[in-house]
Amino acid sequence: MLNMTQQQSFQQSRLEFTKIAQVSSDWVWEIDEKGVYTYVSEKNKRFFGIRSR
């Protein structure tokens, strides 16, 4: 379990990652240890016709 400082740091890091991914011309995705997609950039979604949940 993360303490408050670690949680805030993680949330800030996640926000920065998302901002970079949104403006990147590259395709960006993230998967978890089970191989499940946890993040797909808008560019990927548009290309593959994926709708957000």
N, CA, C, O and CB atoms as a CASP TS submission, in Angstrom:
PFRMAT TS
TARGET T0000
AUTHOR 0000-0000-0000
METHOD Language model
MODEL 1
PARENT N/A
ATOM      1  N   MET     1       0.848  -1.177   0.000  1.00  0.00           N
ATOM      2  CA  MET     1       0.000   0.000   0.000  1.00  0.00           C
ATOM      3  C   MET     1       0.893   1.240   0.000  1.00  0.00           C
ATOM      4  O   MET     1       1.902   1.299   0.703  1.00  0.00           O
ATOM      5  CB  MET     1      -0.965  -0.002   1.225  1.00  0.00           C
ATOM      6  N   LEU     2       0.501   2.219  -0.799  1.00  0.00           N
ATOM      7  CA  LEU     2       1.279   3.448  -0.905  1.00  0.00           C
ATOM      8  C   LEU     2       0.874   4.445   0.177  1.00  0.00           C
ATOM      9  O   LEU     2      -0.298   4.553   0.534  1.00  0.00           O
ATOM     10  CB  LEU     2       1.103   4.072  -2.292  1.00  0.00           C
ATOM     11  N   ASN     3       1.878   5.179   0.695  1.00  0.00           N
ATOM     12  CA  ASN     3       1.526   6.252   1.621  1.00  0.00           C
ATOM     13  C   ASN     3       1.064   7.467   0.813  1.00  0.00           C
ATOM     14  O   ASN     3       1.114   7.442  -0.417  1.00  0.00           O
ATOM     15  CB  ASN     3       2.737   6.619   2.544  1.00  0.00           C
ATOM     16  N   MET     4       0.627   8.504   1.471  1.00  0.00           N
ATOM     17  CA  MET     4       0.043   9.678   0.799  1.00  0.00           C
ATOM     18  C   MET     4       1.030  10.332  -0.163  1.00  0.00           C
ATOM     19  O   MET     4       0.648  10.691  -1.277  1.00  0.00           O
ATOM     20  CB  MET     4      -0.420  10.704   1.834  1.00  0.00           C
ATOM     21  N   THR     5       2.272  10.493   0.234  1.00  0.00           N
ATOM     22  CA  THR     5       3.284  11.119  -0.613  1.00  0.00           C
ATOM     23  C   THR     5       3.539  10.270  -1.856  1.00  0.00           C
ATOM     24  O   THR     5       3.644  10.804  -2.960  1.00  0.00           O
ATOM     25  CB  THR     5       4.594  11.326   0.172  1.00  0.00           C
ATOM     26  N   GLN     6       3.639   8.968  -1.684  1.00  0.00           N
ATOM     27  CA  GLN     6       3.843   8.071  -2.823  1.00  0.00           C
ATOM     28  C   GLN     6       2.652   8.113  -3.774  1.00  0.00           C
ATOM     29  O   GLN     6       2.823   8.128  -4.993  1.00  0.00           O
ATOM     30  CB  GLN     6       4.079   6.636  -2.339  1.00  0.00           C
ATOM     31  N   GLN     7       1.453   8.131  -3.215  1.00  0.00           N
ATOM     32  CA  GLN     7       0.233   8.185  -4.025  1.00  0.00           C
ATOM     33  C   GLN     7       0.186   9.485  -4.832  1.00  0.00           C
ATOM     34  O   GLN     7      -0.149   9.459  -6.017  1.00  0.00           O
ATOM     35  CB  GLN     7      -1.022   8.064  -3.126  1.00  0.00           C
ATOM     36  N   GLN     8       0.509  10.602  -4.220  1.00  0.00           N
ATOM     37  CA  GLN     8       0.521  11.881  -4.923  1.00  0.00           C
ATOM     38  C   GLN     8       1.571  11.883  -6.022  1.00  0.00           C
ATOM     39  O   GLN     8       1.327  12.386  -7.119  1.00  0.00           O
ATOM     40  CB  GLN     8       0.779  13.029  -3.944  1.00  0.00           C
ATOM     41  N   SER     9       2.738  11.323  -5.731  1.00  0.00           N
ATOM     42  CA  SER     9       3.805  11.231  -6.720  1.00  0.00           C
ATOM     43  C   SER     9       3.375  10.369  -7.901  1.00  0.00           C
ATOM     44  O   SER     9       3.618  10.725  -9.054  1.00  0.00           O
ATOM     45  CB  SER     9       5.078  10.664  -6.084  1.00  0.00           C
ATOM     46  N   PHE    10       2.743   9.246  -7.619  1.00  0.00           N
ATOM     47  CA  PHE    10       2.244   8.359  -8.666  1.00  0.00           C
ATOM     48  C   PHE    10       1.207   9.066  -9.527  1.00  0.00           C
ATOM     49  O   PHE    10       1.263   8.989 -10.755  1.00  0.00           O
ATOM     50  CB  PHE    10       1.645   7.089  -8.053  1.00  0.00           C
ATOM     51  N   GLN    11       0.266   9.751  -8.897  1.00  0.00           N
ATOM     52  CA  GLN    11      -0.773  10.463  -9.645  1.00  0.00           C
ATOM     53  C   GLN    11      -0.174  11.548 -10.529  1.00  0.00           C
ATOM     54  O   GLN    11      -0.622  11.729 -11.661  1.00  0.00           O
ATOM     55  CB  GLN    11      -1.793  11.078  -8.686  1.00  0.00           C
ATOM     56  N   GLN    12       0.822  12.268 -10.043  1.00  0.00           N
ATOM     57  CA  GLN    12       1.486  13.310 -10.826  1.00  0.00           C
ATOM     58  C   GLN    12       2.214  12.686 -12.015  1.00  0.00           C
ATOM     59  O   GLN    12       2.153  13.205 -13.129  1.00  0.00           O
ATOM     60  CB  GLN    12       2.476  14.112  -9.944  1.00  0.00           C
ATOM     61  N   SER    13       2.892  11.590 -11.776  1.00  0.00           N
ATOM     62  CA  SER    13       3.601  10.891 -12.850  1.00  0.00           C
ATOM     63  C   SER    13       2.619  10.405 -13.913  1.00  0.00           C
ATOM     64  O   SER    13       2.884  10.533 -15.108  1.00  0.00           O
ATOM     65  CB  SER    13       4.407   9.702 -12.285  1.00  0.00           C
ATOM     66  N   ARG    14       1.499   9.855 -13.488  1.00  0.00           N
ATOM     67  CA  ARG    14       0.466   9.362 -14.416  1.00  0.00           C
ATOM     68  C   ARG    14      -0.092  10.518 -15.250  1.00  0.00           C
ATOM     69  O   ARG    14      -0.307  10.361 -16.452  1.00  0.00           O
ATOM     70  CB  ARG    14      -0.683   8.657 -13.636  1.00  0.00           C
ATOM     71  N   LEU    15      -0.325  11.653 -14.639  1.00  0.00           N
ATOM     72  CA  LEU    15      -0.832  12.831 -15.341  1.00  0.00           C
ATOM     73  C   LEU    15       0.173  13.303 -16.392  1.00  0.00           C
ATOM     74  O   LEU    15      -0.209  13.626 -17.517  1.00  0.00           O
ATOM     75  CB  LEU    15      -1.134  13.965 -14.342  1.00  0.00           C
ATOM     76  N   GLU    16       1.438  13.342 -16.029  1.00  0.00           N
ATOM     77  CA  GLU    16       2.477  13.757 -16.981  1.00  0.00           C
ATOM     78  C   GLU    16       2.573  12.777 -18.148  1.00  0.00           C
ATOM     79  O   GLU    16       2.706  13.197 -19.298  1.00  0.00           O
ATOM     80  CB  GLU    16       3.840  13.869 -16.273  1.00  0.00           C
ATOM     81  N   PHE    17       2.508  11.472 -17.863  1.00  0.00           N
ATOM     82  CA  PHE    17       2.523  10.457 -18.910  1.00  0.00           C
ATOM     83  C   PHE    17       1.361  10.664 -19.877  1.00  0.00           C
ATOM     84  O   PHE    17       1.542  10.621 -21.094  1.00  0.00           O
ATOM     85  CB  PHE    17       2.463   9.051 -18.297  1.00  0.00           C
ATOM     86  N   THR    18       0.179  10.887 -19.333  1.00  0.00           N
ATOM     87  CA  THR    18      -1.016  11.062 -20.165  1.00  0.00           C
ATOM     88  C   THR    18      -0.896  12.298 -21.044  1.00  0.00           C
ATOM     89  O   THR    18      -1.260  12.256 -22.219  1.00  0.00           O
ATOM     90  CB  THR    18      -2.269  11.162 -19.289  1.00  0.00           C
ATOM     91  N   LYS    19      -0.396  13.387 -20.500  1.00  0.00           N
ATOM     92  CA  LYS    19      -0.218  14.607 -21.289  1.00  0.00           C
ATOM     93  C   LYS    19       0.747  14.381 -22.453  1.00  0.00           C
ATOM     94  O   LYS    19       0.479  14.807 -23.576  1.00  0.00           O
ATOM     95  CB  LYS    19       0.293  15.744 -20.399  1.00  0.00           C
ATOM     96  N   ILE    20       1.853  13.719 -22.187  1.00  0.00           N
ATOM     97  CA  ILE    20       2.830  13.436 -23.241  1.00  0.00           C
ATOM     98  C   ILE    20       2.223  12.519 -24.292  1.00  0.00           C
ATOM     99  O   ILE    20       2.394  12.751 -25.488  1.00  0.00           O
ATOM    100  CB  ILE    20       4.105  12.802 -22.650  1.00  0.00           C
ATOM    101  N   ALA    21       1.528  11.494 -23.866  1.00  0.00           N
ATOM    102  CA  ALA    21       0.913  10.549 -24.793  1.00  0.00           C
ATOM    103  C   ALA    21      -0.119  11.228 -25.682  1.00  0.00           C
ATOM    104  O   ALA    21      -0.245  10.878 -26.855  1.00  0.00           O
ATOM    105  CB  ALA    21       0.266   9.405 -24.027  1.00  0.00           C
ATOM    106  N   GLN    22      -0.854  12.187 -25.146  1.00  0.00           N
ATOM    107  CA  GLN    22      -1.906  12.866 -25.905  1.00  0.00           C
ATOM    108  C   GLN    22      -1.348  13.738 -27.017  1.00  0.00           C
ATOM    109  O   GLN    22      -1.990  13.891 -28.057  1.00  0.00           O
ATOM    110  CB  GLN    22      -2.751  13.709 -24.979  1.00  0.00           C
ATOM    111  N   VAL    23      -0.177  14.309 -26.823  1.00  0.00           N
ATOM    112  CA  VAL    23       0.377  15.212 -27.846  1.00  0.00           C
ATOM    113  C   VAL    23       1.420  14.542 -28.727  1.00  0.00           C
ATOM    114  O   VAL    23       1.915  15.142 -29.681  1.00  0.00           O
ATOM    115  CB  VAL    23       0.991  16.425 -27.185  1.00  0.00           C
ATOM    116  N   SER    24       1.749  13.305 -28.406  1.00  0.00           N
ATOM    117  CA  SER    24       2.766  12.581 -29.162  1.00  0.00           C
ATOM    118  C   SER    24       2.243  12.175 -30.535  1.00  0.00           C
ATOM    119  O   SER    24       1.066  11.854 -30.698  1.00  0.00           O
ATOM    120  CB  SER    24       3.225  11.345 -28.388  1.00  0.00           C
ATOM    121  N   SER    25       3.134  12.194 -31.512  1.00  0.00           N
ATOM    122  CA  SER    25       2.755  11.703 -32.839  1.00  0.00           C
ATOM    123  C   SER    25       2.924  10.187 -32.909  1.00  0.00           C
ATOM    124  O   SER    25       2.550   9.565 -33.904  1.00  0.00           O
ATOM    125  CB  SER    25       3.601  12.389 -33.936  1.00  0.00           C
ATOM    126  N   ASP    26       3.484   9.595 -31.860  1.00  0.00           N
ATOM    127  CA  ASP    26       3.664   8.149 -31.805  1.00  0.00           C
ATOM    128  C   ASP    26       2.421   7.471 -31.244  1.00  0.00           C
ATOM    129  O   ASP    26       1.572   8.109 -30.621  1.00  0.00           O
ATOM    130  CB  ASP    26       4.890   7.792 -30.958  1.00  0.00           C
ATOM    131  N   TRP    27       2.335   6.190 -31.473  1.00  0.00           N
ATOM    132  CA  TRP    27       1.286   5.392 -30.853  1.00  0.00           C
ATOM    133  C   TRP    27       1.766   5.016 -29.469  1.00  0.00           C
ATOM    134  O   TRP    27       2.892   4.550 -29.301  1.00  0.00           O
ATOM    135  CB  TRP    27       0.940   4.122 -31.701  1.00  0.00           C
ATOM    136  N   VAL    28       0.919   5.217 -28.481  1.00  0.00           N
ATOM    137  CA  VAL    28       1.299   4.943 -27.100  1.00  0.00           C
ATOM    138  C   VAL    28       0.240   4.041 -26.479  1.00  0.00           C
ATOM    139  O   VAL    28      -0.960   4.279 -26.621  1.00  0.00           O
ATOM    140  CB  VAL    28       1.461   6.265 -26.282  1.00  0.00           C
ATOM    141  N   TRP    29       0.703   3.006 -25.792  1.00  0.00           N
ATOM    142  CA  TRP    29      -0.199   2.137 -25.063  1.00  0.00           C
ATOM    143  C   TRP    29       0.522   1.616 -23.832  1.00  0.00           C
ATOM    144  O   TRP    29       1.746   1.693 -23.719  1.00  0.00           O
ATOM    145  CB  TRP    29      -0.699   0.970 -25.954  1.00  0.00           C
ATOM    146  N   GLU    30      -0.274   1.084 -22.915  1.00  0.00           N
ATOM    147  CA  GLU    30       0.275   0.521 -21.685  1.00  0.00           C
ATOM    148  C   GLU    30      -0.508  -0.745 -21.383  1.00  0.00           C
ATOM    149  O   GLU    30      -1.730  -0.779 -21.528  1.00  0.00           O
ATOM    150  CB  GLU    30       0.202   1.543 -20.487  1.00  0.00           C
ATOM    151  N   ILE    31       0.195  -1.775 -20.967  1.00  0.00           N
ATOM    152  CA  ILE    31      -0.468  -3.015 -20.570  1.00  0.00           C
ATOM    153  C   ILE    31      -0.005  -3.396 -19.164  1.00  0.00           C
ATOM    154  O   ILE    31       1.088  -3.034 -18.731  1.00  0.00           O
ATOM    155  CB  ILE    31      -0.167  -4.164 -21.585  1.00  0.00           C
ATOM    156  N   ASP    32      -0.864  -4.133 -18.468  1.00  0.00           N
ATOM    157  CA  ASP    32      -0.490  -4.566 -17.129  1.00  0.00           C
ATOM    158  C   ASP    32       0.226  -5.918 -17.187  1.00  0.00           C
ATOM    159  O   ASP    32       0.488  -6.446 -18.267  1.00  0.00           O
ATOM    160  CB  ASP    32      -1.735  -4.652 -16.223  1.00  0.00           C
ATOM    161  N   GLU    33       0.535  -6.464 -16.023  1.00  0.00           N
ATOM    162  CA  GLU    33       1.295  -7.718 -15.955  1.00  0.00           C
ATOM    163  C   GLU    33       0.532  -8.910 -16.528  1.00  0.00           C
ATOM    164  O   GLU    33       1.128  -9.951 -16.805  1.00  0.00           O
ATOM    165  CB  GLU    33       1.672  -8.008 -14.521  1.00  0.00           C
ATOM    166  N   LYS    34      -0.784  -8.767 -16.710  1.00  0.00           N
ATOM    167  CA  LYS    34      -1.593  -9.845 -17.292  1.00  0.00           C
ATOM    168  C   LYS    34      -1.792  -9.672 -18.795  1.00  0.00           C
ATOM    169  O   LYS    34      -2.452 -10.490 -19.436  1.00  0.00           O
ATOM    170  CB  LYS    34      -2.947  -9.910 -16.603  1.00  0.00           C
ATOM    171  N   GLY    35      -1.216  -8.598 -19.358  1.00  0.00           N
ATOM    172  CA  GLY    35      -1.356  -8.344 -20.784  1.00  0.00           C
ATOM    173  C   GLY    35      -2.628  -7.602 -21.161  1.00  0.00           C
ATOM    174  O   GLY    35      -3.000  -7.550 -22.333  1.00  0.00           O
ATOM    175  N   VAL    36      -3.291  -7.029 -20.166  1.00  0.00           N
ATOM    176  CA  VAL    36      -4.523  -6.268 -20.399  1.00  0.00           C
ATOM    177  C   VAL    36      -4.156  -4.807 -20.653  1.00  0.00           C
ATOM    178  O   VAL    36      -3.385  -4.217 -19.896  1.00  0.00           O
ATOM    179  CB  VAL    36      -5.506  -6.393 -19.183  1.00  0.00           C
ATOM    180  N   TYR    37      -4.708  -4.225 -21.721  1.00  0.00           N
ATOM    181  CA  TYR    37      -4.436  -2.829 -22.024  1.00  0.00           C
ATOM    182  C   TYR    37      -5.036  -1.942 -20.939  1.00  0.00           C
ATOM    183  O   TYR    37      -6.228  -2.027 -20.643  1.00  0.00           O
ATOM    184  CB  TYR    37      -4.996  -2.450 -23.413  1.00  0.00           C
ATOM    185  N   THR    38      -4.202  -1.094 -20.353  1.00  0.00           N
ATOM    186  CA  THR    38      -4.672  -0.174 -19.322  1.00  0.00           C
ATOM    187  C   THR    38      -4.695   1.262 -19.826  1.00  0.00           C
ATOM    188  O   THR    38      -5.315   2.127 -19.209  1.00  0.00           O
ATOM    189  CB  THR    38      -3.795  -0.276 -18.083  1.00  0.00           C
ATOM    190  N   TYR    39      -4.015   1.523 -20.956  1.00  0.00           N
ATOM    191  CA  TYR    39      -4.032   2.848 -21.575  1.00  0.00           C
ATOM    192  C   TYR    39      -3.786   2.680 -23.065  1.00  0.00           C
ATOM    193  O   TYR    39      -2.904   1.929 -23.481  1.00  0.00           O
ATOM    194  CB  TYR    39      -2.963   3.795 -20.934  1.00  0.00           C
ATOM    195  N   VAL    40      -4.571   3.380 -23.857  1.00  0.00           N
ATOM    196  CA  VAL    40      -4.378   3.437 -25.307  1.00  0.00           C
ATOM    197  C   VAL    40      -4.548   4.894 -25.711  1.00  0.00           C
ATOM    198  O   VAL    40      -5.548   5.524 -25.367  1.00  0.00           O
ATOM    199  CB  VAL    40      -5.397   2.492 -26.082  1.00  0.00           C
ATOM    200  N   SER    41      -3.575   5.431 -26.439  1.00  0.00           N
ATOM    201  CA  SER    41      -3.642   6.841 -26.822  1.00  0.00           C
ATOM    202  C   SER    41      -4.786   7.083 -27.807  1.00  0.00           C
ATOM    203  O   SER    41      -5.256   6.161 -28.474  1.00  0.00           O
ATOM    204  CB  SER    41      -2.305   7.295 -27.439  1.00  0.00           C
ATOM    205  N   GLU    42      -5.216   8.321 -27.880  1.00  0.00           N
ATOM    206  CA  GLU    42      -6.301   8.687 -28.789  1.00  0.00           C
ATOM    207  C   GLU    42      -5.957   8.355 -30.234  1.00  0.00           C
ATOM    208  O   GLU    42      -6.835   7.972 -31.007  1.00  0.00           O
ATOM    209  CB  GLU    42      -6.618  10.170 -28.662  1.00  0.00           C
ATOM    210  N   LYS    43      -4.686   8.496 -30.608  1.00  0.00           N
ATOM    211  CA  LYS    43      -4.267   8.168 -31.971  1.00  0.00           C
ATOM    212  C   LYS    43      -4.531   6.691 -32.266  1.00  0.00           C
ATOM    213  O   LYS    43      -5.020   6.352 -33.343  1.00  0.00           O
ATOM    214  CB  LYS    43      -2.770   8.498 -32.174  1.00  0.00           C
ATOM    215  N   ASN    44      -4.208   5.819 -31.318  1.00  0.00           N
ATOM    216  CA  ASN    44      -4.487   4.392 -31.482  1.00  0.00           C
ATOM    217  C   ASN    44      -5.987   4.145 -31.587  1.00  0.00           C
ATOM    218  O   ASN    44      -6.444   3.398 -32.453  1.00  0.00           O
ATOM    219  CB  ASN    44      -3.899   3.589 -30.310  1.00  0.00           C
ATOM    220  N   LYS    45      -6.739   4.770 -30.710  1.00  0.00           N
ATOM    221  CA  LYS    45      -8.189   4.577 -30.695  1.00  0.00           C
ATOM    222  C   LYS    45      -8.809   4.972 -32.032  1.00  0.00           C
ATOM    223  O   LYS    45      -9.642   4.246 -32.574  1.00  0.00           O
ATOM    224  CB  LYS    45      -8.825   5.389 -29.559  1.00  0.00           C
ATOM    225  N   ARG    46      -8.403   6.119 -32.559  1.00  0.00           N
ATOM    226  CA  ARG    46      -8.962   6.573 -33.844  1.00  0.00           C
ATOM    227  C   ARG    46      -8.582   5.614 -34.972  1.00  0.00           C
ATOM    228  O   ARG    46      -9.432   5.265 -35.791  1.00  0.00           O
ATOM    229  CB  ARG    46      -8.468   8.001 -34.175  1.00  0.00           C
ATOM    230  N   PHE    47      -7.344   5.191 -35.029  1.00  0.00           N
ATOM    231  CA  PHE    47      -6.888   4.326 -36.102  1.00  0.00           C
ATOM    232  C   PHE    47      -7.609   2.987 -36.088  1.00  0.00           C
ATOM    233  O   PHE    47      -8.029   2.490 -37.133  1.00  0.00           O
ATOM    234  CB  PHE    47      -5.394   4.112 -36.000  1.00  0.00           C
ATOM    235  N   PHE    48      -7.753   2.404 -34.901  1.00  0.00           N
ATOM    236  CA  PHE    48      -8.364   1.077 -34.783  1.00  0.00           C
ATOM    237  C   PHE    48      -9.885   1.126 -34.548  1.00  0.00           C
ATOM    238  O   PHE    48     -10.535   0.084 -34.472  1.00  0.00           O
ATOM    239  CB  PHE    48      -7.705   0.319 -33.648  1.00  0.00           C
ATOM    240  N   GLY    49     -10.439   2.322 -34.437  1.00  0.00           N
ATOM    241  CA  GLY    49     -11.883   2.440 -34.228  1.00  0.00           C
ATOM    242  C   GLY    49     -12.334   1.993 -32.846  1.00  0.00           C
ATOM    243  O   GLY    49     -13.437   1.474 -32.675  1.00  0.00           O
ATOM    244  N   ILE    50     -11.470   2.199 -31.869  1.00  0.00           N
ATOM    245  CA  ILE    50     -11.781   1.800 -30.491  1.00  0.00           C
ATOM    246  C   ILE    50     -12.547   2.934 -29.811  1.00  0.00           C
ATOM    247  O   ILE    50     -12.174   4.103 -29.916  1.00  0.00           O
ATOM    248  CB  ILE    50     -10.475   1.453 -29.692  1.00  0.00           C
ATOM    249  N   ARG    51     -13.611   2.573 -29.119  1.00  0.00           N
ATOM    250  CA  ARG    51     -14.379   3.560 -28.359  1.00  0.00           C
ATOM    251  C   ARG    51     -14.000   3.468 -26.888  1.00  0.00           C
ATOM    252  O   ARG    51     -13.764   2.377 -26.369  1.00  0.00           O
ATOM    253  CB  ARG    51     -15.907   3.344 -28.546  1.00  0.00           C
ATOM    254  N   SER    52     -13.942   4.616 -26.216  1.00  0.00           N
ATOM    255  CA  SER    52     -13.675   4.633 -24.777  1.00  0.00           C
ATOM    256  C   SER    52     -14.876   4.084 -24.033  1.00  0.00           C
ATOM    257  O   SER    52     -16.019   4.204 -24.475  1.00  0.00           O
ATOM    258  CB  SER    52     -13.340   6.062 -24.288  1.00  0.00           C
ATOM    259  N   ARG    53     -14.583   3.473 -22.877  1.00  0.00           N
ATOM    260  CA  ARG    53     -15.677   2.953 -22.054  1.00  0.00           C
ATOM    261  C   ARG    53     -16.301   4.029 -21.246  1.00  0.00           C
ATOM    262  O   ARG    53     -17.239   3.770 -20.493  1.00  0.00           O
ATOM    263  CB  ARG    53     -15.200   1.858 -21.149  1.00  0.00           C
TER
END
